[in-house]
Every structure is written in C-alpha cells, then in structure tokens.
Amino acid sequence: MIIDKITQKFIDKPVNLQMGAGKLSQRWGCSKEDIYAAKLKARSVMSAALEFSQIPTATFSSPFFLGSIATDTGSTKTFESSKPLTPKELKDLSGADGINSFVSKTTDRLTPKGNWVYTIDIKFNNKNFYDKDELKSKLKELLPDIKAQTLPTVKTYSEKALMIMISDDHAGALNSDSMYGNVWNEATYTKRLMQIAEEVKKLGMKFEEVHVISLGDQMNGWNAQTTRGGHEVKSLSNKAQFDIYTGARTLFYNDLFTSGVAKEYHVHDIENSNHTGNDFSYMANQFLDMYLSAKFPQVKRKSYFLPVEYFDYGIHTIGLTHGKDQKLMVKAFPLKLDYRTDLFLFQYFDEKGISPNKREITLYKGDLHSYAMDKGRFGRYVNIPSIMGSTDWTEANFGNSSPGALLEIYQKDSKTVQHIPLWF
C-alpha cells in the first residue's frame, strides 16, 4: 500500500516531514492526500518513540514494544532497545512465522539517550482480507441463490423464553502455546456450536421466544491485534477468521432455526468488544444478517454498539455487555460483582427508567473466559464462559478455564429463571 511505503520513508528520514505535500507528491509520484495520511501515521509512531525515550533506561525491560500500524498487506511494529539487536532477535520480536508472514525490512536509529529504535515491516504471504471484487465473489460463494425457508409452525408453546449465551468465540485464534494442550480450530468450534443446538432440542420444550445472545470477541482480532493496538494476539488471517466464524454460525443457525423449538427467534450481536470491535465483528455479522434475511426472513437480528445495552421479555430486563469495550473503558467489568460495578449498573438502569423494585434485571457479560454469578442491588450479574475456553494468554495470567456456554429459561411473568451451564 502506497501510504505505508511513504510512512516508512518519513520514519527513515524525518527531515522529509518538514517538506510540503505538493513537492513530496510530485517527487514520490502520489497524491497530496497520500502524503497527509502518511505524515499522520509516521508522526504517531515517532511520537510514541519520543515519549518512551524520556523514560529512564532502568524503568523498562528491553526490548520494549512501542506500537504498531496495521496495513493492508501486513503491519509495521516498532521496538526500543537499550542494546543493538541481532537479525534473529528482530525476527523473534516480529512474530512472523515464515509461513504466513515474513519480515520484509527493518530499520533502526539511535536516540539521544543511547537507545536503539527498530521498525520492523512485516508482510503477509496472502492478503489479509478480501478486496471489493474478492468479497463480492466470496459472498456469492457463501450466499448462492438462497430460497427463503418458512420456519416450522409452533402453535402450542409455553410463555417462556430461552436465552442462549455464547461468548468469546475467538474464531481463528492460534493456541499453539497452550500449557494444557487446549486445541482451538474450525472443527472444534463448529462441533461445540452444534452441541449447543442439540442441548436446546433435548430440553423437549416449545418456547414463545428463543434469543441467541452473542457477547463479543467473535473473532480473534484484526491483523492479529486487539482493537486498542499494542496487544498482539496470535491469529489466522482476517480472511480465515471471517470464514471460520461465518461458516460455523450458518451451520448452527440452520440447525437451530429449523428445530421447531420456538414460535419466534431473535439474534443479538454485541459488536463493541476489545478483540473484534472497530467494525470487524460488524462486517461478519452483517454478512450473517444478509444470510438470515434471505434464508430465514422471520428471524429478527440486532447489532449492539454501546458498552451496555438491553432488551425486555415479560417482567425481565436482559442487559448485555462484553465486559471491555473497544476504546473507552479504562477498567474491564470484574469477574466478581463489586460495589462500584453494582452502583454503576444500578445508575445505568435507573437512568433508563428501569427499577429493580419493579423489574427483574440480569446483566450478561463475557470477556474473562470464566463462569460466575452474583446478585447485587441492581440485579443478577452473570459471567458467561468462553466457548473457546482458555487462550495461552489467559492460561499464563489466570490459569486454565473450562470452555462453555449458558442456557437460561425465563418465565414471562415470574421471577423464576432456570439456569443451565453447558460444558465442553
């Protein structure tokens, strides 16, 4: 991508930042807009390095990751070191595996403090997502001439709703460094989704409504990073993550929505999460929206973008959050409900005109790949386990956690809620 090449020129020779966009665009054969965009990117990387250079050497562990810039063909990562690094050390820092990605170029400079700043340009062997024409062809492949299918008619049903909670799919995550040998791939993901559908059918009940609630982090991260950048997460390409997630979900939806277990079906997708916010999950779920609209037009689907949102069923209010959003939250919602989070949620629902004295409130959250349930002043606080289970990062920081999902059955006009954890 031309902007990334120009960005690298500015980083290699910062004096060019002082030159006008008109002169540089003629010299480098690009538009003024390309120059403006590249200057912004270069200044961002160099600003991070400058801020870091003010920190005494003793206060950081060398080498230190300063940040990265995602590109259409790979990424550019910047590190600071108190000593020169060898080519092997730079390759190890880059995370390039030599199969799907490789180091195409490295540059270095010496700061006034005597530290070395390295910029590593990483390229993917395959483009990391579809261009416009490729995406159009992919959608035709995934969405052939679909004929609308009428859902099985359910005339007799109980006034109950089934909530199916699925969180932290992390489709396309690479978990090769798992301390416990936990395997995560397309086959395992698909199998677990189908197990959920089977457990729903084994309940032997006819519901007024079934709600599939997807609590975020549906894929592992755009260009193998969380939405805030600076946190590398080992992943397959963006294309592969998209294909695995949408492919497995369409199989799951086909099985569930043709099962005849409910009069109505609803899908709720949280798009604001720390791994696949910034529109990555939104793009994938928009594809699924097109699929459902064509295949099962009676199914209702909705995207959620705020850190906390909700919907109602009978006397119940069901709150939804991933637990950590894509950019605003300084601190994630905790595993165990504390008084600060309880007060925050009490105020949130109260501002919406929802009182725990008049309605039964539940908040479902994901993020921590762990299962827990508490009762606070605002209502119930339920942590949903990850369908993936542990990642190598969560294992190293919090230990092993069991993969799972959750089913809950609500009676429309009763406080009674049936709670059914599923473990894989």
TALIN-V949853 format. One record per run of one state. SS is the DSSP state (hx for helix, st for strand, lp for the rest). FROM is the first residue (numbers start at 1). TO is the last residue. Records with the same first field share a line. If there is no record, write none. Layout:
SS: FROM-TO  FROM-TO
//
This chain:
lp: 1-1  13-13  19-20  29-31  54-56  60-63  71-73  82-86  95-100  111-115  125-131  143-157  168-170  172-172  174-185  203-206  215-218  220-221  226-231  233-234  236-237  258-261  271-279  296-299  305-308  314-315  322-338  352-359  366-371  376-379  384-385  387-391  399-403  412-416  424-424
hx: 2-12  14-18  21-28  32-53  57-59  87-94  132-142  186-202  222-224  238-257  280-295  339-351  392-398
st: 64-70  74-81  101-110  116-124  158-167  171-171  173-173  207-214  219-219  225-225  232-232  235-235  262-270  300-304  309-313  316-321  360-365  372-375  380-383  386-386  404-411  417-423
//
